[in-house]
Amino acid sequence: MRYLPNSDADRQAMLAACGLSSLEDLYRHVPENALIREPLKIPPGMSEYEIMAYFRAQAEKMAHGYASFLGAGVYAHYRPVLCDVIAQRGEFLTSYTPYQAEYAQGTLQSIFEFQTLICQLTGMEVANASMYDGSTAVAEAAMMAYRITGRSKFFAPLNLHPEYRQVLDTAAHNARMSVATYPYDAATGQADLAALERLLDEETACVILQSPNFFGVVEDVRAAAEIAHRRGALLVVVFTEAVSLGLLEPPRDADIVAGELQSFAISPSYGGPFAGVIATKEKYIRQIPGRLAGETRDQDGNRAFCLTLSTREQHIRREKATSNICTNQALVALMATVFLSVYGKQGLRELAVQNLSKAHYLAGGLELRFTGKFFNEFVVKPRRMTPQQALERLLEKKILGGVALARFYPELADCLLVCATEMNRREDMDALKEVLA
Amino acid sequence: MPTLGKVRPHPTQNEPLLFELSRPGKRGYQLPPLDVPEASPEEALGAENVRREIEDFPELSEVEVLRHFTRLSTWNYAIDLGMFPLGSCTMKYNPRINEAAARVEPLAWAHPYQPEELSQGAMEIIATLEQYLAEIFGMSEVTLQPAAGAHGEYTGIMLIRAYLAAQGNPRKVVLVPDSAHGTNPATAVIAGYEVKTLASNDRGMTDPAAVAAAVNEDVAALMITNPNTLGVFEEHIEEIAEILHAKGAQLYMDGANLNALVGVARPGDFGVDVLHANLHKTFSTPHGGGGPGAGAVGVKPHLAPFLPVPRLKREGGLLRWDYDRPQSIGRVRAFYGNFGVMIRALAYILAHGGEGLRRATLDALLNANYVRARLEPYYQIAYPSRSMHECVFSDARQEKRGVRTMDIAKRLLDYGFHPYTVSFPLIVHGAMMIEPTETEPKAELDAFCDALIAIAQEVEENPELVKSAPHSTRVSRVDEVSAARKPRVRWTREAAG
């Protein structure tokens, strides 16, 4: 086995040093009954060549060479080459969680930079070092709101990403808490804040609001914050399309921001690994889940960084921890940090403007289901055929035309959710328009 | 400069923060020309929704970005540089073929909502990995939806809750041995259970009598790690399983230490009902400075109906995602899990094959026992029981000279090694927990043992040298206490002055 570095002579010498005569002696004390009865039913080991051939054969069975207008929480953005160059450096790729600060200053400084970038983007004062993804970040944000308010009911809008809502339901159910929903406005596609105001009660820990929401429509964060705060609830603002932060007002009126960073240089990878993040106000810092890097000094007075406030975390606090999260998405967060450094202040805005422009060009002449302002995706009703027929027609043209909303919203069964990014070419957009118009 | 162990100090470069490097007007990107009319943000989004600028966001050239992160990288220690002996962390070599496989374009660029007919390769990869892991675990089904080990634990405990609730009573208590990882009690609480701690016996094992005394109709499960965090195989595991099952309780196994068992023993065969394993430990996917991982959860047939949705199902020669699972606990994550991590884990399993996996386990056991044999004359072994894949010492001898496990750990940095796990498990006074893994050559193990033996000597002759370590790292001992007292967790222009 090529990953095992010792020779048989090494093994013999080591066994002798242990006072053993065979490798099997190493587990002689394990009760006979607990031992495996027959060899594992897994084929013999493969060479590199065979392994790559296996994965290439699987890749043959995937969509390849299609123009894609799929969004819905996972976006195709160009990944600057530097993102992968840095992420493949062994010093980042093969290092551990930076508990030993003196030997992990590179990771720690990059996390500190990541946290700063997220604060700058979201208008918050504290961001953690990452969560698993956007969906689990929302559930964790709700639990955080519970710890802050002592209340155990969460209000989620029906235009929150449906899979995020399912994850929240699972978490709340097991924690014996409850999730109530509030509707979206059937005309604008925005969350129905008037309905929220009627439904909201004093038992609510937080109101959740996604902007741009699942339909791509931009929400009124300030109005939602006012409604939530009047009832003593927190506002959790969610984002799935992080590039929108390059152009949209940051959700400063939120108490907690929970989002997905996949748009920042993370390939879609059939749904993961991505990186979620939670950001909040300084006053809630002791309730934020997950790792935090902080600035400090070494004994000689040099600037240094370390993980901090770990008394919130499971390895110190055990059953009293803010969350059970341990491993997070550090390398993915690093890729996002490199992405943001490459694009920088002007670039992120320009990138966002390109997305906005492409989506608005694409929407031109189509029948949009909602009137609300949108960033880079929108809900469209094909004029001349059903969504299913439209998608099939587009597949023939090697186009992945969007997400049929019937799978999540029976009332929108005649609609598609369509997304355009800087990756979409005008000729493909014209082909899509031809079918949907 | 003198050589110490495998180390000779050399300069590394200072590097400011991105925000300090930034200069107005610099750019490291170029977008292609826009092939559609440019939209006006104010018109398209409403002026009130458009931000003026991202204040203080960095502006850098491409070469500066590359150098920035490359310089930072040189301040890290990594598996690629040497042994990473963290106990219960399984820091093994991360084969680069895994990275190449995960970057095959139609896999890396697959959208989770593209048609199933055009996703069969990805689905086949997931199905195959589930099948191989079920075989390795001795379980009937495996879910790969959880994003990490702790997330897998959480899923596993929810499965137990759902199963027991379906029987009429979800019960109230989860038993956790005092040697458990911190995630175990935290998980049980998040999944709605009270935690009751079980003391280990004098052999470092969970005592069946203690389990029998603690288990009753309120107990939902025992969460056990096997081998446990002392590196000791729980020899009474089958008896413990019987005691629990007789009272209707479940046996949950934390597979953090599965690297000791693959191809040698299967948790499903010794009575475990549900198990999670970390693909970023035993199955070699890189830790990446803290993640991403993936948590595989294996179950016995009685728990399978409760697994998260969706599940893969074969139908007319095609794989499908099945959402119609009425007893499912629901979703624990959007989409299907950390697919990119699954590719890497499957590449690892394919490279070894069944027999190769067993050989890897034997070498992992050998390496740990060899380290133990070499260090036992100098450090106090915590429990005399036989070691599996890791060994745990106490700093009892060194403490007499005023030197503690953290000091020894910091001194190891000067010798060019990342420290072992410090002060865990909590039941060992001044714990030094060492897991070499199978991918360390004897020469590296010897250099590591030589370093620890030299430090033991230094503790006798010059304890201050050890207590003030590290001396040769880029930064000297970092002040974690004041970091926590007045947390500075982001850069601001105001604070920078």
Interface residues (C-beta under 8 A of the other chain):
Chain A: M1 R2 Y3 L4 P5 N6 D10 R11 A13 M14 L15 A17 C18 G19 L20 L23 E24 L26 Y27 H29 V30 P31 N33 A34 L35 I36 R37 P39 L40 K41 I42 P43 P44 G45 M46 E48 E50 I51 M52 Y54 F55 R56 A57 Q58 A59 E60 K61 M62 A63 H64 Y66 S68 L70 A72 G73 V74 A76 P80 L82 D84 V85 I86 A87 Q88 R89 G90 E91 F92 L93 T94 S95 Y96 T97 P98 Q100 A101 E102 Y103 A104 Q105 G106 T107 Q109 S110 F112 E113 Q115 T116 L117 C119 Q120 L121 E125 V126 A127 A129 S130 Y132 D133 G134 S135 T136 M143 H161 E163 Y164 Q166 V167 D169 T170 H173 N174 A175 R176 V218 L245 G246 L247 L248 E249 P250 S267 P268 S269 Y270 G271 G272 P273 A275 I285 R291 L292 A293 G294 E295 T296 R297 D298 Q299 D300 N302 A304 F305 C306 L307 T308 L309 S310 T311 E313 Q314 H315 I316 R317 R318 E319 K320 A321 S323 N324 I325 C326 T327 N328 Q329 A330 L331 V332 L334 V338 L340 S341 V342 Y343 G344 K345 Q346 G347 L348 R349 E350 L351 A352 V353 Q354 L356 S357 K358 H360 Y361 K373 F374 F375 L391 L395 L400 V403 E422 R425 R426 M429
Chain B: E15 L17 L18 F19 S22 K26 R27 G28 Y29 L31 P32 L34 D35 V36 P37 E38 A39 P41 A44 L45 G46 E48 N49 V50 R51 E53 I54 E55 D56 F57 P58 E59 L60 E62 V65 L66 H68 F69 T70 R71 L72 S73 T74 W75 N76 Y77 A78 I79 D80 L81 F84 L86 C89 M91 Y93 N94 P95 I97 E99 A100 A101 A102 R103 V104 E105 P106 L107 A108 W109 A110 H111 P112 Y113 Q114 P115 L118 S119 Q120 G121 A122 E124 I125 Y132 E135 I136 G138 A147 A148 G149 A150 H151 E153 Y154 M158 R161 H181 G182 T183 P185 A186 T187 A188 V189 I190 A191 G192 V195 F233 E235 I237 E238 V262 G263 V264 A265 R266 D269 F270 N278 H280 S284 P286 H287 G288 G289 G290 G291 P292 G293 A294 P308 I329 G330 R331 V332 R333 A334 F335 Y336 G337 N338 F339 G340 V341 I343 A347 I349 L350 A351 H352 G353 G354 E355 G356 L357 R358 R359 A360 L362 D363 L365 L366 N367 N369 Y370 R372 A373 R374 R386 M388 A409 K410 L413 H418 P419 F424 E438 T439 E440 P441 K442 S468 P470 T473 R474 V475 S476 R477 V478 D479 E480 S482 A483 A484 P487 R488 V489 R490 W491 T492
